[in-house]
Amino acid sequence: MIDEEISSLLEDAGYRFVPDAARYQVVAGAASAEEVEHSSEFVADELGIPYEDLVRWEDERLAELGLSRAGPEAPPAQVE
């Protein structure tokens, strides 16, 4: 899946990637206050995005900010 498709799906579904936490905030359509933050795995499953593609997309967003992570769900670390 290409980056533009992933970005569009996330935006349409009301998810915003939070690089500092490497998680997603729900910016529109949350059913309750408890449903405002989700993991990459949840979002990929929810939107039908291949998990590996979503993690690659996230890693590219992190790299743009000079951040990286050790594993698929690890919090970002500053790249020196």
Backbone torsions as a table, in degrees:
resi	resn	phi	psi	omega
1	MET	NA	137.4	-176.7
2	ILE	-85.5	158.9	-175.4
3	ASP	-56.6	-40.6	-178.5
4	GLU	-63.1	-38.6	178.3
5	GLU	-65.0	-44.4	-179.7
6	ILE	-62.8	-48.3	179.5
7	SER	-57.8	-43.1	-179.0
8	SER	-65.5	-45.0	179.0
9	LEU	-61.0	-44.2	179.9
10	LEU	-62.3	-46.0	-179.5
11	GLU	-63.6	-46.3	-179.2
12	ASP	-61.7	-33.9	-178.4
13	ALA	-85.3	-8.7	177.8
14	GLY	85.2	26.4	177.7
15	TYR	-103.5	141.0	175.5
16	ARG	-126.0	126.0	178.9
17	PHE	-73.8	131.2	178.8
18	VAL	-109.0	99.3	-175.1
19	PRO	-57.3	-38.5	-178.0
20	ASP	-61.6	-28.8	-178.7
21	ALA	-108.8	-11.1	-173.7
22	ALA	52.2	42.8	177.2
23	ARG	-135.8	178.1	-178.5
24	TYR	-115.9	136.8	172.0
25	GLN	-102.0	142.9	175.3
26	VAL	-87.9	117.5	-178.3
27	VAL	-101.4	-8.7	177.9
28	ALA	-155.8	136.1	171.7
29	GLY	87.0	12.5	178.3
30	ALA	-65.6	134.9	-179.2
31	ALA	-74.5	-30.7	179.4
32	SER	-151.9	170.6	-178.9
33	ALA	-63.2	-26.5	179.9
34	GLU	-74.3	-16.3	-175.1
35	GLU	-101.8	47.4	-177.8
36	VAL	-109.4	-5.2	-179.9
37	GLU	-141.5	134.3	-177.2
38	HIS	-139.0	156.4	177.1
39	SER	-80.0	165.5	177.0
40	SER	-61.1	-41.1	-178.6
41	GLU	-62.1	-43.1	178.8
42	PHE	-61.7	-48.8	-177.3
43	VAL	-63.3	-43.0	178.6
44	ALA	-59.5	-45.5	180.0
45	ASP	-65.8	-44.3	-178.1
46	GLU	-61.6	-38.8	-175.1
47	LEU	-100.2	-2.4	179.7
48	GLY	72.4	27.8	177.5
49	ILE	-93.6	132.6	175.1
50	PRO	-56.8	129.5	-176.0
51	TYR	-53.9	-43.3	-178.7
52	GLU	-62.8	-37.1	178.1
53	ASP	-67.6	-40.5	-179.9
54	LEU	-66.3	-42.2	178.9
55	VAL	-64.4	-39.1	176.7
56	ARG	-62.4	-44.4	178.2
57	TRP	-59.6	-45.0	178.5
58	GLU	-61.4	-45.7	-179.2
59	ASP	-59.8	-36.3	177.1
60	GLU	-66.9	-39.7	177.1
61	ARG	-65.4	-41.4	178.8
62	LEU	-63.2	-43.5	-179.5
63	ALA	-61.6	-36.6	178.0
64	GLU	-60.7	-27.3	-178.7
65	LEU	-99.1	4.6	-179.2
66	GLY	76.3	24.5	179.8
67	LEU	-112.8	159.9	173.3
68	SER	-150.6	173.3	176.6
69	ARG	-139.4	156.1	-176.8
70	ALA	-78.6	-36.2	-177.7
71	GLY	-137.7	178.4	-175.5
72	PRO	-58.1	-33.5	-177.7
73	GLU	-118.4	10.8	-179.4
74	ALA	-71.9	145.1	176.3
75	PRO	-64.1	149.0	-177.5
76	PRO	-65.9	151.4	174.8
77	ALA	-125.3	148.3	178.8
78	GLN	-67.7	133.0	177.0
79	VAL	-88.0	130.7	-179.2
80	GLU	-109.8	NA	NA
